[in-house]
Amino acid sequence: MSPTAKPEEMQTLALSEWEFSCDLEVDYGSEEHASIAYAALAVDKELQPDKVKRVMAVSNGTLSVHFEAVEARFLRASFSAFVDILTLTTKIIEECGTKNQLS
């Protein structure tokens, strides 16, 4: 899914029969920062795609993430690991800025 995915695409998983789900939104304040975070996080695929699914999208400077899992423990583990990487990614964006800010 591209960083400019439409909300309808985000709902694709929501209509499935997976029992446990949650959503996370992070407002980066700019499309550029949200897209950088998306690109950094998109390379890490779920380790158990048969048990956990994750869909990400960027819209109006906000990174949206939808998780679904077959069991609560898989959802918790996946969400927790993702938030750890998201936190690191966000700190790097805040500390290093972007090319436009460094010029």
C-alpha positions in Angstrom: 0.0 0.0 0.0 1.3 3.4 -0.9 1.8 6.2 1.6 -1.2 8.0 -0.1 -3.6 5.1 0.5 -7.3 6.0 0.6 -9.3 5.5 3.8 -11.3 2.8 2.0 -8.1 0.8 1.6 -7.4 1.1 5.3 -10.8 -0.5 6.0 -10.1 -3.6 3.9 -8.7 -5.5 6.9 -11.4 -4.1 9.2 -14.0 -6.0 7.2 -12.2 -9.4 7.6 -13.0 -12.0 10.3 -9.9 -11.4 12.4 -11.1 -11.0 15.9 -8.7 -8.5 17.5 -7.8 -5.1 16.0 -6.5 -1.6 16.9 -5.7 1.6 15.2 -2.9 4.1 15.7 -2.5 7.6 14.3 0.5 9.8 14.6 0.3 13.4 13.4 3.7 14.5 12.2 2.5 17.9 11.2 3.9 17.5 7.7 3.4 15.2 4.8 7.2 14.9 4.4 7.8 13.7 8.0 4.9 11.3 7.9 6.2 9.9 4.5 9.7 9.5 6.0 8.3 7.5 8.9 6.2 5.4 6.6 9.2 4.6 4.4 11.3 3.7 7.4 8.6 1.5 9.0 7.3 -0.2 5.8 10.5 -2.3 5.4 9.7 -4.2 8.6 7.2 -6.8 7.7 5.2 -8.8 10.3 7.1 -11.8 11.5 3.9 -13.9 11.6 1.7 -12.6 8.7 -0.7 -15.6 9.2 -1.4 -14.3 12.7 -1.0 -10.5 12.5 -1.7 -8.0 9.7 -0.7 -4.4 9.5 -1.8 -1.7 7.0 -0.2 1.7 7.0 -1.2 4.9 5.1 -0.2 8.6 5.1 -2.7 11.4 4.7 -2.4 15.1 5.5 0.7 14.6 7.6 -0.7 11.8 9.6 0.6 8.2 9.7 -2.3 5.8 10.2 -1.7 2.2 11.1 -4.3 -0.6 11.4 -3.5 -3.9 13.1 -5.5 -7.1 13.1 -4.7 -10.4 14.8 -6.1 -13.8 15.4 -5.3 -13.6 19.2 -4.9 -10.7 21.6 -1.4 -11.8 22.6 -0.2 -11.6 18.9 -1.8 -8.1 18.6 -0.2 -6.9 21.8 3.3 -8.2 20.8 3.1 -6.8 17.3 1.7 -3.4 18.5 4.4 -3.1 21.2 7.3 -3.9 18.8 5.9 -1.5 16.2 5.6 1.3 18.8 9.2 0.8 19.8 10.4 1.2 16.2 8.0 4.1 15.7 9.4 5.9 18.7 12.9 5.5 17.5 11.9 6.6 14.0 10.1 9.7 15.3 13.1 10.7 17.5 15.4 10.5 14.6 13.1 12.6 12.5 12.9 15.2 15.3 16.6 15.3 15.9 17.9 15.2 12.3 15.1 17.0 10.5 14.9 16.8 6.8 17.0 18.1 3.9 14.9 21.2 3.6 15.4 22.1 7.3 19.2 21.6 7.1 19.7 23.9 4.1 
